[in-house]
């Protein structure tokens, strides 16, 4: 089995934003994760793919503190963290954008941006004017909303699916999230909305943040990911830099893993010819 992460000419000096080592998890005696090792680097978009039942959701819930691993270590920026909880993960800079688009649809955009983290003035009253002003700036600078019909007071219910996902991503960036996890963010989006959503993902990298992108569509993942982790039946089958593997190659690898549960990288062909 090959993890195909770095070659002999590639030196990684940046300390990972997130390190998972030997992560194991069982439910009711059924082993869901088997010693998973994953690194997420600063300013990197890491794709996480695999068939249903591969363990993707369980792994993400461990990173976000929903579940505790049975064994293994978790490090954020080199520091080990034990007993990770949802509030603690959030305090460490982990934000999640779910496919359910966890936004309050009947509330305005500015209220969604600052939900749970409002700005108050010196007297403790909500500084609504400032929150609207910040939201307006985010709409133009980060979300690319140029329509005069959209204002900070526009209810989320009036946004398209892609715009809602973009709002959730921008909210995470505004509150200085270091790691943004996107769980099937393109589910149910049109082609145009998906393209816009993927531009938002590119914006995460441009902001120097890290992201884990989970998506059922390898085409979407490949277009924005720096590396792709293939998870199969609770094990990492391999980690593949998109700069080194084509989309066709990665698709073939995923088919092989689905069929055989392993991926064996072929040995390089020798360039030395025997003399006659």
Residue pairs with C-beta under 8 A, 6 or more apart in sequence:
1 237
1 238
1 262
1 263
1 264
2 238
2 263
2 264
2 265
3 37
3 236
3 238
3 239
4 238
4 239
4 240
4 241
4 244
4 245
4 265
5 39
5 227
5 239
5 241
6 12
6 241
7 244
12 41
14 41
14 42
15 42
15 77
15 78
16 39
16 40
16 41
16 42
16 75
16 77
16 78
17 40
17 41
17 42
17 44
17 76
17 77
17 178
17 179
17 210
18 38
18 39
18 40
18 63
18 74
18 75
18 76
18 179
18 210
19 38
19 39
19 40
19 73
19 74
19 75
19 78
20 36
20 37
20 38
20 39
20 59
20 62
20 63
20 72
20 73
20 74
21 37
21 72
21 73
21 74
21 75
22 35
22 36
22 37
22 71
22 72
22 73
23 33
23 35
23 36
23 37
23 38
23 59
23 62
23 69
23 71
23 72
23 74
24 31
24 33
24 34
24 35
24 36
24 69
24 70
24 71
24 72
25 31
25 32
25 33
25 55
25 58
25 62
25 67
25 69
25 70
26 32
26 70
31 234
32 55
32 58
32 234
33 55
33 58
33 59
33 62
33 69
33 234
34 233
34 234
34 235
35 71
35 72
35 235
36 55
36 59
36 72
36 231
36 234
36 235
36 236
37 236
38 46
38 59
38 229
38 236
38 239
40 46
40 179
40 210
40 212
41 210
41 226
42 208
42 210
43 205
43 208
43 209
43 210
44 205
44 210
44 211
44 226
44 227
45 201
45 202
45 204
45 205
45 210
45 211
45 213
45 224
45 225
45 226
46 210
46 211
46 212
46 213
46 225
46 226
46 227
46 228
46 229
47 212
47 213
47 214
47 215
47 221
47 222
47 224
47 225
47 227
47 228
47 229
47 242
48 56
48 59
48 60
48 212
48 213
48 214
48 228
48 229
48 231
49 56
49 214
49 215
49 216
49 218
49 221
49 228
49 229
49 230
49 231
49 254
50 56
50 230
50 231
50 232
50 237
51 232
51 258
53 233
54 231
54 232
54 233
54 234
55 231
55 233
55 234
56 214
56 231
57 183
58 67
59 231
60 96
60 181
60 183
60 212
60 214
61 67
62 68
62 69
62 74
62 84
63 74
63 89
63 94
63 179
63 181
63 212
64 86
64 89
64 94
64 96
64 181
65 84
65 85
65 86
65 87
65 88
65 89
65 94
66 86
68 83
68 84
73 80
74 80
74 81
74 82
74 84
75 81
76 92
76 93
76 178
77 178
81 88
81 92
92 178
93 176
93 177
93 178
93 179
94 177
94 178
94 179
94 181
95 171
95 172
95 175
95 177
95 179
95 180
95 181
96 180
96 181
96 182
96 183
97 165
97 168
97 169
97 172
97 180
97 181
97 182
97 183
97 185
98 183
98 184
99 183
99 184
99 185
99 187
99 188
101 161
101 164
101 165
101 168
102 168
103 112
103 156
103 164
103 167
103 168
104 111
104 112
104 115
104 156
105 155
105 156
105 157
106 155
106 156
106 157
107 115
107 155
107 156
108 152
108 153
108 154
108 155
108 156
109 135
109 139
109 150
109 151
109 152
109 153
109 154
109 155
109 156
109 159
109 167
110 128
110 131
110 132
110 134
110 135
110 152
110 153
112 156
112 167
112 171
113 131
113 134
113 135
113 138
113 167
113 170
113 171
113 174
114 131
114 135
117 175
118 126
118 131
119 126
119 127
119 130
119 131
119 134
120 126
120 127
121 127
131 152
132 152
132 153
134 174
135 152
136 151
136 152
138 170
138 174
139 145
139 150
139 152
140 146
142 170
142 173
142 174
142 203
143 163
143 166
143 167
143 170
143 200
144 166
144 196
144 199
145 163
150 158
150 159
156 164
156 167
159 167
160 190
160 193
161 188
161 189
161 190
161 193
162 189
162 190
162 192
162 193
162 194
162 196
162 197
163 193
163 196
165 185
165 189
165 193
165 197
165 200
166 196
166 197
166 200
169 180
169 182
169 200
169 201
169 203
169 204
170 200
172 180
173 180
173 203
173 204
173 207
173 209
177 209
178 209
178 210
179 209
179 210
179 211
179 212
180 204
180 209
180 210
180 211
180 212
181 211
181 212
181 214
182 201
182 211
182 212
182 213
182 214
182 215
183 214
184 214
184 215
184 216
185 197
185 201
185 213
185 215
186 194
186 197
186 198
186 215
186 217
186 220
187 216
189 197
194 220
198 220
198 223
198 224
201 211
201 213
201 224
202 224
204 210
204 211
205 211
205 224
205 226
213 220
213 221
213 224
213 225
215 221
218 228
218 247
218 250
218 251
218 254
219 247
221 228
222 228
222 242
222 247
222 250
225 242
226 241
226 242
226 243
227 239
227 240
227 241
227 242
228 239
228 240
228 242
228 245
228 250
229 236
229 238
229 239
229 240
230 236
230 237
230 238
230 239
230 240
230 253
230 254
230 257
230 263
231 237
232 257
232 258
232 261
233 261
235 261
237 253
237 257
237 261
237 262
237 263
238 253
238 257
238 263
238 265
240 250
240 253
242 250
245 253
253 263
256 262
256 263
257 263
